[in-house]
Amino acid sequence: MDVIAALRRCGSVARTRDLAARGCTPAHVAAAMAKGQVVAVSRGLVALPDADPARLVAARLHGTVTCGSALVFRGVALAQRPEKPHVEVGRNRGGTAPFSQQASLHFSVHASKPRLAHRMARVPEALDAAGRCLSPRDHLVAVDSALHQGLVRPDQVAAFVRSTRERRDWLLSYMDGRAESPPETWARFDLASAGIPVHPQRYIPGVGRVDMVAANRVVVEADGRQFHDDQEAFQRDRTRDRELARLGYTVLRFTYRDLAGPNAVSVAAAVRAVLGS
């Protein structure tokens, strides 16, 4: 029996009894360990050498990989990757003290016991758990990304139970699946929370689609981490800017660095300055 294939089907980490149920005898596991293809994690628990640390911690605790760790695995954009694995266990789960330095533990009455050694939270559940760890702005980034990719529905956000009611209602007020990057979410939220009308992903004849239009006069472009630094893209953007100016729009461009972190530039203030002039 192929122990490696069985482990991959179990998420790269599994209990030996679960492998036995798939036809991998202790002799098969021991042979794979002797070749260095499998490593022992703890008594009765083995893994592939390149197993995700979050999965290892979750398996030791018989818990669920959740929050930012699960969101990264599911392909949801985050403002910043988690520094430590995030694992959810039952509220009354004992024996977690040794893992408090290795992982961010989520204790929840809603925790479900994995059928196998561990489980990976699905996107709605992980987004809900993220309400405990992420700032409102960064939580909104994750929700927007999941909406944009069709990984969560608005009614699933409305059903959040791990996040506070205030956070859930706040997300429902500001989330928008048209955002294609974290900077777009930050810029749109800054404008909307300041009471400035904003229309994301607007199509302008002769120009194409722009990130957003504020107050029907200002085009706001929010560049992602990987900004166009080649000459062709640079020229294309300037050509678009000139055409927008001809049509009566003012163009404001913001970089990822402008909009990230606690010292972010105020997009609303920049737009107000243009409107005031």
TITIMI-862840 format. One record per residue: z, y, x of N, C-alpha, C, O in turn; residue in three letters. Coordinates in steps of 0.02 Angstrom, whole numbers, padded with zeros to 5 digits, always signed. Layout:
ZYXZYXZYXZYXALA ...
This chain:
+00000-00060+00043+00000+00000+00000+00000+00062+00044+00035+00064+00095MET -00039+00112+00026-00044+00174+00064+00015+00219+00047+00015+00252-00005ASP +00065+00220+00091+00125+00260+00080+00108+00334+00080+00136+00372+00040VAL +00063+00355+00124+00046+00426+00129+00014+00450+00064+00032+00503+00039ILE -00032+00411+00036-00064+00430-00027-00013+00433-00083-00015+00479-00125ALA +00034+00386-00084+00086+00386-00136+00130+00447-00130+00150+00477-00180ALA +00147+00466-00067+00188+00525-00056+00152+00589-00079+00183+00633-00108LEU +00088+00592-00064+00051+00652-00085+00049+00658-00161+00053+00713-00188ARG +00044+00602-00195+00046+00605-00268+00114+00626-00294+00119+00652-00349ARG +00165+00616-00254+00233+00636-00273+00251+00706-00248+00307+00729-00257CYS +00202+00741-00218+00216+00808-00193+00242+00809-00122+00277+00856-00103GLY +00224+00759-00082+00240+00755-00011+00312+00735+00005+00329+00726+00063SER +00354+00729-00046+00423+00707-00035+00443+00663-00095+00429+00680-00152VAL +00477+00607-00081+00494+00562-00135+00553+00518-00116+00569+00509-00057ALA +00585+00491-00165+00638+00443-00154+00606+00374-00144+00554+00358-00174ARG +00638+00334-00102+00608+00269-00087+00603+00226-00150+00558+00185-00155THR +00649+00234-00196+00645+00194-00258+00584+00213-00299+00555+00172-00334ARG +00564+00278-00296+00505+00299-00333+00442+00272-00299+00393+00255-00333ASP +00443+00269-00232+00386+00240-00197+00381+00165-00212+00326+00138-00219LEU +00439+00132-00217+00439+00061-00232+00408+00048-00301+00373-00002-00311ALA +00420+00094-00347+00391+00087-00414+00315+00094-00413+00281+00071-00458ALA +00289+00126-00359+00217+00134-00351+00188+00079-00306+00129+00082-00288ARG +00229+00030-00288+00205-00026-00249+00216-00021-00175+00194-00064-00137GLY +00252+00031-00152+00266+00039-00081+00334+00008-00066+00386+00036-00083CYS +00334-00049-00034+00396-00084-00019+00432-00050+00039+00402-00009+00074THR +00497-00066+00049+00532-00039+00108+00497-00054+00173+00499-00013+00219PRO +00464-00111+00177+00427-00129+00238+00368-00082+00249+00354-00063+00306ALA +00334-00063+00195+00278-00016+00200+00303+00052+00225+00273+00083+00269HIS +00359+00073+00197+00388+00138+00216+00410+00137+00289+00397+00183+00326VAL +00444+00083+00309+00467+00077+00378+00409+00078+00427+00414+00107+00481ALA +00354+00045+00409+00295+00044+00453+00265+00113+00461+00245+00133+00515ALA +00264+00150+00406+00237+00218+00409+00282+00264+00450+00258+00308+00486ALA +00348+00254+00446+00395+00293+00485+00388+00277+00559+00392+00321+00602MET +00377+00214+00575+00369+00193+00645+00308+00226+00677+00307+00239+00737ALA +00257+00239+00637+00196+00272+00662+00202+00348+00662+00156+00383+00685LYS +00258+00374+00636+00266+00446+00633+00230+00479+00575+00224+00540+00572GLY +00205+00439+00529+00170+00466+00471+00217+00490+00416+00198+00530+00373GLN +00278+00465+00417+00329+00481+00367+00394+00494+00404+00409+00461+00454VAL +00433+00541+00379+00498+00556+00409+00553+00547+00357+00543+00557+00297VAL +00612+00528+00381+00670+00522+00337+00702+00590+00329+00714+00625+00378ALA +00715+00609+00267+00747+00673+00252+00822+00664+00243+00862+00702+00272VAL +00841+00616+00205+00911+00597+00194+00910+00526+00169+00857+00495+00162SER +00968+00500+00154+00971+00430+00132+00930+00420+00068+00942+00452+00017ARG +00881+00375+00073+00840+00360+00015+00786+00411+00000+00754+00408-00053GLY +00777+00459+00045+00728+00512+00033+00683+00520+00094+00707+00529+00150LEU +00618+00516+00084+00569+00522+00139+00516+00574+00120+00508+00592+00062VAL +00481+00597+00172+00431+00648+00161+00376+00644+00213+00384+00612+00265ALA +00321+00678+00200+00269+00687+00249+00292+00739+00299+00331+00784+00280LEU +00272+00736+00362+00296+00783+00413+00283+00856+00396+00320+00900+00417PRO +00229+00869+00358+00212+00939+00342+00235+00959+00273+00208+01007+00244ASP +00284+00925+00245+00308+00940+00177+00334+01011+00172+00366+01037+00218ALA +00321+01042+00115+00345+01110+00101+00422+01111+00103+00453+01069+00070ASP +00453+01158+00140+00526+01162+00143+00557+01169+00073+00612+01143+00061PRO +00524+01205+00029+00551+01213-00039+00555+01146-00074+00604+01133-00110ALA +00505+01105-00065+00507+01039-00096+00563+00995-00068+00595+00957-00104ARG +00575+01002-00002+00628+00962+00029+00696+00981+00002+00736+00937-00015LEU +00710+01046-00003+00774+01068-00030+00781+01046-00102+00834+01021-00123VAL +00728+01055-00142+00730+01036-00212+00743+00961-00219+00780+00939-00264ALA +00712+00921-00175+00722+00848-00179+00794+00829-00162+00823+00786-00194ALA +00822+00863-00111+00892+00847-00093+00939+00864-00150+00990+00830-00159ARG +00922+00915-00188+00966+00936-00244+00943+00907-00311+00974+00918-00362LEU +00887+00869-00309+00858+00843-00371+00846+00901-00419+00864+00898-00478HIS +00816+00954-00392+00804+01014-00432+00731+01032-00438+00687+00989-00429GLY +00718+01095-00455+00651+01120-00469+00633+01177-00423+00671+01226-00418THR +00576+01172-00390+00550+01229-00351+00530+01283-00402+00491+01269-00447VAL +00555+01343-00394+00545+01394-00446+00534+01463-00416+00527+01470-00355THR +00533+01513-00458+00529+01583-00439+00470+01594-00391+00416+01566-00402CYS +00480+01634-00339+00425+01651-00294+00395+01592-00259+00335+01591-00245GLY +00436+01541-00243+00410+01482-00208+00358+01445-00251+00306+01425-00225SER +00373+01437-00315+00325+01404-00359+00265+01449-00373+00209+01424-00380ALA +00276+01514-00378+00221+01560-00393+00170+01561-00336+00110+01561-00348LEU +00195+01561-00274+00149+01558-00217+00108+01493-00219+00048+01494-00208VAL +00141+01438-00234+00107+01373-00238+00054+01374-00293+00001+01344-00286PHE +00068+01408-00349+00022+01409-00406-00033+01462-00398-00077+01466-00441ARG -00031+01501-00345-00084+01549-00333-00074+01617-00364-00121+01656-00370GLY -00012+01633-00383+00003+01699-00412+00015+01749-00356+00050+01734-00308VAL -00014+01808-00362-00005+01860-00311+00066+01888-00315+00091+01903-00369ALA +00097+01895-00256+00163+01926-00251+00159+01985-00203+00119+01985-00157LEU +00202+02034-00215+00205+02091-00168+00228+02067-00100+00207+02093-00048ALA +00273+02017-00100+00299+01990-00037+00320+01918-00048+00352+01901-00098GLN +00302+01875-00001+00321+01805-00007+00396+01796+00003+00426+01833+00042ARG +00427+01748-00031+00500+01738-00024+00518+01716+00047+00481+01677+00077PRO +00573+01741+00072+00596+01722+00139+00625+01652+00140+00621+01617+00191GLU +00656+01632+00085+00687+01566+00081+00661+01529+00019+00640+01561-00029LYS +00663+01463+00020+00642+01425-00039+00687+01442-00099+00747+01453-00092PRO +00657+01445-00158+00694+01457-00219+00696+01393-00260+00643+01364-00276HIS +00755+01370-00276+00764+01306-00310+00812+01315-00369+00864+01347-00362VAL +00793+01287-00426+00836+01291-00486+00872+01224-00497+00842+01171-00492GLU +00937+01230-00511+00977+01171-00527+01020+01188-00588+01023+01246-00609VAL +01052+01138-00616+01095+01149-00674+01154+01194-00656+01177+01195-00599GLY +01178+01230-00705+01231+01278-00693+01294+01245-00666+01330+01275-00626ARG +01309+01185-00688+01369+01150-00666+01355+01101-00609+01396+01057-00596ASN +01300+01108-00577+01281+01062-00523+01326+01072-00463+01331+01128-00437ARG +01359+01020-00440+01401+01023-00382+01364+01004-00319+01306+00983-00322GLY +01396+01011-00261+01366+00990-00198+01311+01035-00173+01269+01014-00133GLY +01310+01097-00196+01256+01143-00174+01276+01187-00116+01233+01220-00086THR +01340+01189-00100+01364+01235-00047+01327+01227+00019+01310+01278+00050ALA +01312+01166+00043+01278+01160+00107+01208+01190+00107+01179+01202+00160PRO +01180+01203+00049+01112+01228+00045+01108+01303+00032+01053+01331+00028PHE +01165+01335+00026+01166+01406+00009+01134+01450+00063+01110+01504+00048SER +01134+01427+00126+01103+01465+00179+01029+01447+00187+00990+01485+00217GLN +01010+01390+00162+00941+01367+00169+00895+01391+00114+00835+01398+00123GLN +00924+01404+00055+00883+01418-00004+00917+01469-00049+00978+01478-00047ALA +00877+01501-00091+00903+01543-00145+00908+01498-00206+00857+01476-00233SER +00969+01486-00228+00980+01439-00282+00985+01476-00349+01018+01527-00355LEU +00950+01449-00398+00953+01475-00466+00992+01425-00509+00971+01368-00517HIS +01048+01447-00534+01087+01404-00578+01071+01422-00650+01078+01480-00670PHE +01050+01374-00690+01027+01389-00757+01046+01334-00806+01044+01275-00790SER +01066+01355-00866+01079+01307-00919+01013+01277-00944+01013+01226-00979VAL +00958+01309-00927+00893+01285-00949+00861+01237-00899+00805+01213-00910HIS +00896+01223-00843+00867+01180-00791+00856+01109-00819+00898+01082-00854ALA +00797+01081-00804+00782+01013-00826+00783+00967-00766+00760+00985-00712SER +00809+00907-00775+00814+00859-00720+00746+00828-00708+00716+00800-00753LYS +00721+00832-00646+00655+00804-00631+00654+00728-00641+00703+00693-00630PRO +00596+00704-00663+00588+00632-00672+00587+00598-00604+00614+00543-00596ARG +00555+00630-00556+00553+00603-00488+00602+00642-00445+00651+00669-00471LEU +00591+00646-00379+00639+00678-00334+00647+00752-00348+00701+00780-00340ALA +00593+00784-00368+00595+00856-00381+00536+00873-00426+00494+00830-00440HIS +00533+00935-00449+00474+00957-00486+00456+01028-00465+00497+01065-00437ARG +00395+01047-00479+00370+01114-00464+00363+01151-00531+00327+01129-00575MET +00399+01206-00538+00397+01243-00601+00326+01267-00616+00289+01286-00571ALA +00309+01266-00679+00245+01295-00699+00251+01372-00701+00306+01399-00699ARG +00195+01404-00705+00194+01477-00697+00239+01514-00747+00277+01556-00725VAL +00236+01501-00812+00280+01538-00858+00354+01532-00841+00391+01580-00843PRO +00375+01471-00824+00445+01458-00807+00464+01494-00742+00518+01524-00738GLU +00420+01491-00691+00434+01523-00627+00435+01599-00634+00477+01633-00603ALA +00390+01627-00674+00391+01699-00687+00455+01721-00721+00484+01773-00706LEU +00478+01680-00768+00540+01694-00803+00598+01695-00753+00639+01741-00754ASP +00601+01646-00709+00655+01643-00659+00651+01701-00610+00703+01723-00584ALA +00591+01726-00597+00582+01780-00549+00616+01845-00571+00626+01890-00531ALA +00634+01850-00635+00669+01909-00659+00737+01918-00626+00765+01973-00629GLY +00763+01865-00596+00829+01869-00563+00823+01893-00491+00872+01916-00461ARG +00763+01889-00463+00755+01902-00391+00711+01962-00375+00724+01998-00327CYS +00660+01974-00416+00612+02026-00400+00631+02092-00433+00662+02094-00486LEU +00613+02147-00399+00621+02213-00430+00574+02217-00490+00527+02178-00494SER +00587+02263-00536+00541+02269-00593+00468+02277-00573+00425+02245-00602PRO +00454+02321-00524+00385+02333-00503+00353+02270-00475+00295+02254-00491ARG +00390+02233-00434+00361+02173-00404+00356+02116-00455+00312+02073-00450ASP +00402+02115-00503+00397+02065-00557+00334+02079-00598+00299+02032-00618HIS +00321+02142-00610+00261+02161-00648+00198+02140-00611+00149+02119-00642LEU +00198+02147-00544+00141+02125-00504+00126+02051-00517+00069+02032-00529VAL +00178+02010-00516+00169+01938-00526+00145+01922-00596+00100+01880-00605ALA +00174+01955-00646+00153+01943-00715+00080+01964-00725+00041+01928-00757VAL +00061+02023-00699-00008+02046-00705-00056+01996-00673-00108+01980-00702ASP -00038+01971-00613-00081+01923-00578-00090+01859-00619-00145+01833-00625SER -00035+01835-00648-00039+01774-00687-00080+01784-00751-00118+01740-00771ALA -00072+01842-00782-00112+01858-00841-00186+01862-00824-00229+01836-00859LEU -00201+01895-00768-00270+01904-00746-00304+01836-00734-00364+01829-00748HIS -00267+01788-00709-00295+01722-00693-00291+01672-00751-00313+01615-00746GLN -00261+01695-00807-00254+01651-00864-00201+01598-00854-00204+01545-00885GLY -00152+01611-00811-00099+01563-00797-00038+01571-00842+00007+01529-00843LEU -00037+01625-00880+00017+01637-00927-00011+01677-00986-00060+01714-00977VAL +00018+01670-01044-00003+01707-01103+00051+01757-01122+00109+01747-01106ARG +00033+01812-01157+00083+01860-01178+00140+01830-01219+00198+01850-01212PRO +00124+01781-01262+00177+01751-01302+00226+01711-01260+00284+01704-01278ASP +00202+01686-01202+00248+01650-01157+00294+01699-01121+00352+01683-01108GLN +00269+01758-01105+00312+01810-01076+00364+01830-01127+00423+01840-01110VAL +00344+01837-01190+00390+01857-01243+00444+01804-01254+00496+01819-01283ALA +00433+01743-01231+00481+01688-01241+00527+01679-01180+00565+01631-01178ALA +00525+01724-01131+00568+01718-01072+00641+01713-01092+00664+01750-01136PHE +00678+01668-01059+00750+01661-01073+00791+01666-01009+00852+01679-01013VAL +00761+01657-00951+00797+01663-00888+00804+01736-00867+00856+01756-00839ARG +00753+01776-00879+00757+01848-00867+00800+01879-00921+00810+01850-00975SER +00826+01939-00908+00865+01973-00959+00818+01997-01015+00758+02002-01006THR +00848+02010-01072+00808+02035-01128+00777+02102-01110+00720+02116-01129ARG +00814+02144-01075+00787+02209-01055+00726+02202-01010+00676+02236-01019GLU +00730+02156-00961+00673+02146-00916+00613+02119-00955+00556+02141-00945ARG +00626+02071-00999+00572+02042-01038+00536+02095-01079+00474+02098-01080ARG +00574+02137-01114+00544+02189-01156+00508+02241-01114+00456+02267-01135ASP +00534+02255-01055+00502+02303-01009+00434+02276-00987+00385+02313-00985TRP +00432+02211-00969+00369+02181-00949+00318+02183-01005+00259+02198-00994LEU +00340+02168-01065+00294+02169-01122+00265+02239-01133+00209+02245-01158LEU +00303+02291-01116+00280+02359-01125+00228+02380-01074+00183+02419-01089SER +00233+02354-01012+00191+02379-00958+00140+02329-00929+00096+02350-00892TYR +00145+02265-00945+00101+02216-00914+00029+02226-00937+00016+02248-00993MET -00018+02208-00893-00089+02216-00908-00129+02169-00863-00129+02178-00802ASP -00162+02120-00892-00198+02070-00854-00263+02095-00823-00297+02056-00790GLY -00280+02158-00833-00340+02184-00801-00330+02201-00728-00378+02210-00691ARG -00268+02207-00706-00254+02223-00636-00278+02166-00591-00264+02107-00604ALA -00314+02183-00538-00341+02133-00493-00304+02129-00427-00322+02088-00384GLU -00253+02171-00417-00216+02170-00354-00149+02205-00365-00142+02243-00413SER -00099+02192-00322-00035+02227-00328-00043+02303-00328-00011+02336-00369PRO -00083+02334-00283-00088+02407-00286-00113+02433-00353-00092+02487-00375PRO -00157+02396-00386-00180+02419-00451-00123+02418-00502-00117+02464-00543GLU -00081+02367-00498-00023+02365-00543+00023+02423-00530+00044+02457-00577THR +00039+02436-00467+00085+02491-00450+00058+02558-00472+00094+02599-00500TRP -00006+02570-00459-00037+02634-00477-00037+02643-00552-00019+02697-00577ALA -00057+02591-00589-00060+02597-00662+00010+02608-00691+00018+02649-00736ARG +00059+02571-00666+00127+02580-00692+00153+02650-00678+00185+02680-00721PHE +00140+02676-00618+00164+02743-00600+00136+02794-00649+00172+02839-00671ASP +00073+02787-00666+00041+02834-00713+00068+02825-00784+00086+02873-00817LEU +00070+02763-00806+00091+02749-00875+00163+02769-00887+00180+02797-00939ALA +00207+02755-00838+00278+02772-00846+00289+02848-00844+00340+02872-00869SER +00241+02885-00816+00245+02958-00815+00213+02989-00876+00211+03051-00883ALA +00187+02948-00921+00157+02973-00982+00086+02998-00975+00060+03033-01018GLY +00053+02979-00920-00016+02999-00909-00062+02944-00935-00056+02886-00914ILE -00108+02959-00980-00154+02908-01006-00194+02876-00950-00223+02911-00908PRO -00196+02811-00949-00232+02776-00896-00273+02719-00926-00249+02682-00969VAL -00334+02712-00902-00380+02661-00928-00403+02617-00869-00446+02638-00831HIS -00374+02557-00862-00392+02514-00805-00463+02485-00812-00489+02476-00867PRO -00494+02472-00755-00558+02438-00751-00610+02469-00798-00641+02434-00838GLN -00619+02534-00793-00668+02568-00835-00737+02566-00802-00744+02574-00742ARG -00787+02554-00844-00856+02555-00821-00886+02625-00831-00883+02652-00886TYR -00913+02653-00778-00944+02719-00781-01018+02712-00765-01036+02690-00710ILE -01062+02729-00812-01134+02722-00801-01156+02758-00737-01135+02815-00724PRO -01198+02725-00699-01223+02753-00637-01178+02742-00578-01198+02753-00521GLY -01117+02719-00591-01068+02707-00537-01046+02634-00537-01042+02603-00484VAL -01030+02608-00595-01003+02541-00600-00930+02544-00621-00907+02593-00649GLY -00895+02491-00607-00825+02486-00628-00779+02518-00576-00787+02507-00516ARG -00731+02556-00600-00681+02586-00555-00613+02557-00574-00604+02530-00629VAL -00565+02561-00527-00500+02531-00539-00466+02559-00602-00441+02521-00643ASP -00466+02625-00608-00436+02656-00668-00456+02729-00672-00472+02761-00621MET -00454+02755-00733-00466+02826-00745-00404+02854-00777-00381+02829-00828VAL -00377+02907-00748-00316+02940-00774-00335+03004-00809-00373+03045-00783ALA -00309+03013-00870-00319+03074-00909-00393+03091-00917-00411+03149-00925ALA -00435+03040-00915-00507+03048-00924-00542+03092-00873-00600+03110-00882ASN -00506+03111-00820-00535+03156-00771-00530+03132-00699-00570+03151-00656ARG -00480+03091-00684-00465+03072-00615-00476+02997-00607-00445+02956-00641VAL -00520+02979-00561-00531+02908-00545-00481+02889-00490-00479+02921-00437VAL -00442+02838-00502-00393+02814-00454-00417+02746-00427-00426+02699-00465VAL -00427+02743-00362-00446+02680-00330-00388+02657-00287-00365+02693-00243GLU -00365+02596-00299-00308+02568-00262-00333+02511-00219-00351+02458-00246ALA -00335+02520-00154-00362+02470-00109-00311+02417-00092-00252+02433-00081ASP -00332+02354-00089-00287+02299-00073-00271+02296+00001-00290+02340+00039GLY -00237+02242+00021-00219+02234+00092-00281+02232+00136-00283+02262+00189ARG -00331+02196+00112-00393+02189+00151-00442+02242+00128-00488+02227+00089GLN -00433+02303+00152-00478+02357+00134-00544+02349+00170-00548+02321+00224PHE -00598+02374+00137-00664+02369+00168-00663+02410+00233-00657+02472+00230HIS -00670+02378+00289-00672+02415+00351-00741+02409+00385-00750+02433+00441ASP -00789+02378+00350-00856+02375+00379-00895+02437+00358-00881+02467+00306ASP -00944+02454+00397-00981+02516+00387-01018+02518+00320-01021+02570+00287GLN -01045+02461+00300-01084+02458+00237-01039+02473+00177-01057+02513+00133GLU -00980+02441+00175-00934+02453+00119-00909+02525+00120-00903+02556+00067ALA -00895+02551+00179-00871+02620+00185-00924+02668+00157-00907+02713+00119PHE -00987+02657+00174-01040+02700+00150-01048+02693+00074-01059+02743+00040GLN -01044+02632+00048-01051+02621-00023-00997+02659-00062-01012+02688-00115ARG -00936+02658-00038-00882+02693-00072-00894+02768-00073-00882+02801-00123ASP -00919+02795-00017-00932+02868-00015-00989+02888-00061-00988+02941-00091ARG -01038+02844-00066-01094+02858-00113-01068+02859-00185-01087+02902-00224THR -01025+02811-00201-00995+02810-00268-00953+02872-00280-00956+02902-00334ARG -00915+02894-00230-00873+02953-00237-00915+03015-00252-00896+03056-00294ASP -00972+03021-00218-01014+03080-00230-01043+03079-00301-01048+03131-00333ARG -01062+03020-00324-01089+03015-00392-01035+03030-00444-01048+03062-00494GLU -00974+03006-00431-00918+03022-00477-00905+03096-00478-00892+03124-00532LEU -00908+03129-00420-00898+03201-00417-00952+03237-00456-00938+03287-00491ALA -01013+03213-00452-01068+03244-00489-01058+03239-00564-01078+03282-00602ARG -01025+03183-00585-01011+03173-00656-00948+03209-00679-00930+03206-00738LEU -00915+03244-00633-00857+03284-00652-00790+03252-00641-00738+03278-00662GLY -00789+03195-00607-00725+03161-00592-00699+03181-00523-00738+03196-00477TYR -00634+03182-00517-00601+03187-00452-00579+03117-00432-00551+03081-00473THR -00592+03098-00370-00575+03030-00347-00514+03033-00300-00514+03071-00252VAL -00464+02993-00316-00406+02986-00273-00402+02914-00250-00402+02868-00291LEU -00399+02904-00184-00395+02836-00157-00326+02825-00125-00299+02868-00090ARG -00297+02767-00139-00231+02749-00112-00236+02681-00078-00267+02635-00103PHE -00204+02676-00020-00203+02613+00017-00143+02571-00005-00098+02594-00040THR -00144+02509+00017-00087+02464+00003-00022+02495+00030+00029+02494-00003TYR -00026+02522+00090+00034+02551+00121+00058+02612+00082+00119+02624+00079ARG +00012+02650+00053+00032+02707+00012+00076+02686-00047+00123+02722-00065ASP +00061+02629-00076+00091+02610-00140+00146+02558-00135+00183+02547-00183LEU +00153+02525-00077+00203+02472-00070+00271+02500-00048+00274+02552-00015ALA +00324+02465-00067+00390+02481-00041+00425+02538-00077+00397+02570-00122GLY +00488+02551-00057+00529+02601-00091+00506+02673-00079+00523+02718-00117PRO +00466+02684-00026+00443+02752-00011+00370+02762-00032+00333+02799+00001ASN +00351+02730-00085+00281+02733-00108+00262+02804-00129+00303+02842-00154ALA +00199+02819-00118+00172+02883-00140+00171+02885-00216+00159+02834-00248VAL +00184+02943-00245+00182+02950-00318+00110+02964-00340+00083+03018-00328SER +00080+02914-00372+00012+02923-00397+00013+02975-00453-00033+03015-00459VAL +00065+02972-00494+00069+03020-00550+00072+03092-00525+00040+03136-00554ALA +00110+03104-00472+00115+03172-00445+00048+03194-00418+00029+03252-00426ALA +00012+03149-00385-00054+03167-00358-00103+03183-00414-00142+03231-00408ALA -00102+03145-00467-00146+03157-00523-00127+03223-00558-00171+03261-00577VAL -00064+03235-00566-00042+03298-00598-00065+03359-00557-00084+03410-00584ARG -00062+03351-00491-00085+03407-00448-00158+03422-00459-00179+03480-00460ALA -00198+03369-00468-00269+03379-00481-00279+03411-00550-00319+03457-00558VAL -00243+03386-00599-00250+03413-00667-00228+03486-00670-00257+03527-00706LEU -00175+03502-00631-00150+03571-00630-00197+03619-00597-00198+03679-00613GLY -00238+03594-00550-00284+03638-00515-00347+03651-00555-00391+03687-00532SER 
